[in-house]
Amino acid sequence: MGLYRRFVLPRLIDFAMKNEAATARRSGLIPRATGAVLEVGIGSGLNLPFYSSAVTHLHGVDPSAQLLSMARKKIDGLTFPVGLVCQSAERLPVDRESIDTVVTTWTLCSIGDPLQALREMKRVLKPGGRLLFVEHGASPDPGVRAWQRRINPFWRRVAGGCNVDRNIDELIRSAGFDIAQLDTAYLPGPRPLTYTYEGSASY
């Protein structure tokens, strides 16, 4: 699994997350980021083309050196400085109350301790700052939820720790955030994998 996780999985993730539905979600959410931005789970940098000139600086954090290498190739031409750090989300290398916008897209599913990571995101946000998120997770439909529980152990192993059955809204609220906007829907594809939470939160 070591070679698979290091060399094969990053390319699979990059390919899978370029799909049309995910790109549409990015194009609607990411331009809302302003000021000093922290993207948690920046991955291969698929959000980078959608940031606007309202961003003054972007900090990108990801635990995969291979995905960060892909992201670095997308930085040229951006109108703001970008700093990339290979780091887990549970301990963010960012000062308290220094960030205007935190962004997560399809990230909370694969973090080992998502609640601690969200508490870290809250720590680094300025008062009045926002968390912008698009995440997949637990479906409210009992039949789909049952399938999510069945496939999750296997899916977590082959998909880099990705969990399909996390209650994203509950996690965000449990970390001390107030959700200001929340839209949920199934994206195209197998329902156990595509129930999506999109919105913004603050504290």
Secondary structure, 3 states (H helix, E strand, C coil): CHHHHHHHHHHHHHHHCCCHHHHHHHHHHHHHCCEEEEEECCCCCCCHHHCCCCEEEEEEEECCHHHHHHHHCCCCCCCCCEEEEECCCCCCCCCCCCEEEEEEECCCCCCCCHHHHHHHHHHHEEEEEEEEEEEECCCCCHHHHHHHHHHHHHHHHHCCCCCCCCCHHHHHHHCCCEEEEEEEEECCCCHHHHEEEEEEEEC
